[in-house]
Amino acid sequence: MKMLHVGPQSAGADPGPACYGRGGEEPTSTDADLVLGYLNPDFFLGGEMTVDRSLAERSLKTKIADPLGLDVVGAARAVRKIIDHSMSDAISEVSVQRGEDPRRYVLVAAGGAGPVHVAALARLLGVKSIMIPRDSSIFCAIGSIIADLRHDLVKSVVVKTASADAGALNAAFDDLRTLGDGYLGREGISPDDRYYRRSIDMRYKGQFHEVELPVADGDLTAQTIDRIVEDFHRRHEELYAYRDNTETEMINVRVAACGRVAPPVRNVVGNGAGRDASRYVKGRRNVYFEEASDFVSTSIYDGDHMTAGNIVHGPAVIEESTTTIVVPPGARLEVTDYGDYMMTLQ
């Protein structure tokens, strides 16, 4: 049986997707997005680079459409659906499988291609609110610069909780904190800008997985250990829908040694343009939307110049120099006071 599989291999930047025209022959998500009209072939990287739709179509036809008996658009849709479902499944692993309901949260899009796919992911997850940072294409890089420093330290202390020695646990925590102080000191973090988070990994005897439980500051005592055990039962029930009478084990003690970094100040943007974003429409093109099961003539907006308060109703595409935001039919997008985007789905 012939089946379509996407990833985890990447075409990278060189030779890159087929549409780059650098010798790549395997179809990629970029090729599929280009064929479906989400990407502008003349405004890739803000126009610094052009991509060739015909090369993307040829790759999809040769590698996917012809072997599976599809047309090129059907092949591109199949690639898109597989990618979106794979990403939504990955989000579920870090939310639903940990007892969290993603519908209660705002989905944040990161990366250059994230805003192209984020609305589709939100629909699959049942999420209604989406935030797209203005600098989503360098979201991770910015985070690494402005995030507090953190060193995660761990020490194995496998012991039955009923026979755990509070003094030995306190000593283990102290050793890890001293080690963390050494790292932070060498990084120039003053004592006033250091803070610590302690935790213990616990499990029921015989289990293969542990539950990490936060531990308050201060020396552990027999009473605090009893409270930790009760916290473990409660958290285990939240995560796995049951608690057991089996004795518990402590597996590891952990200390996160953190150093505060002063974040940059964000300035409010805007020129009083108000809600009307029609002045930023720079053209139209046909874009495929699953909601319509067809290509739809869609307004294309100049995202680099949109300002706080602007509102766009889908279907629409917002083009920035480093990313593209796909706004599906029925969705509403607003530029926030800080120049980011908030999208609301029906």
Steps between C-alpha positions, in 0.01 A plus 500: 500500500629845409488749785609861530741585780638845574824551698684483724773564241549861401613640168689764695601829342731345242379361267172573678146441371451435130361850451834654602644393165825384659479138398260368762265240356300376800170683565481680835243687708626825345425364153149398609434840661616674183272293275202564730553875475606571858844625398576780256766385249610861449512598867692213658724648773350836421594470134868428565444152359262369236358149491374311195148359521550290187788313665284435806217370281737273305644353819156437653374348175797270449551385858144497639216578261581251222588204731184553708264588216442858616515836333767748614265697724379178661863402565574839658188473719606153612845627599344790687253280688768253608723779626218670690384177662856407595551837669162490677580149625830628640317782679256245643790300643610796712147605594220242488725213605612707799148574612470845341219607268651706213161667444561697819815661362619744236707338225819693422651475153877497470742469211481630147252232388304478825248775413428327168376190682387622841131553420470145367669364813268702723194357327625145546561567870180693561695815593318826430769763573835530324786740566752571226797708620614767258845338509376142485773404250768564766282411798735232635809712449343789690395264776852369543624857543240634742417185700645461847806278519424154634707197597307181569686283749399153611622241749379142528361405843302181436329423830163389633322811618400338830868457589631822346746694716403868504854598596649314203249662263581846637870431450437394140306819431776708659767333288308575181440860603871546567577356158246735341650799683833417342352507150310824558801666660716425198230652281507824695158466666498683834360319806201738504404388149509128572203282585446127530226250434510165674313185409493126560425222249264241651315193383304207628724204570548300181401777260721600210407869494537768765306810591700815576369686805602851608653530847474821702810671636618406845623181663294188445349328803293187548188719482599667174583161349149384590358804319717424197359146490145635506593747224632205299174306533299806397721581202510137386121494501488823298739360241392136479147502650578268793688479827638183658561366849838364394797645687688780332864550409715808465726474195676835452535836666525799269606861528451758226757774567378813321642845435279798421562680171354846450247472214481771235220752526230466235361822362143558395477542123239671288419819320131527571403324179209326675319181404491544123786305339384538141778748422749215548346270238766458233324257270301180469580142407330163506564312825375152585291472817373169628198685641396579142639180345635716221718795408361834617588846369671643807619845610873522566610748768833676557569385854823696529300823504184399685463672834331462838122471484481377141245222456483248216225244438583179319557374248820700482877466487732734690846522344802613697861496388577194709170317535148457361179479704209304357162622630229244411139586415304608805809590703571846638851642539593814693834677538572552871645808667844339479476417132428129547194327355206340681290268288161370611338202330128439480 
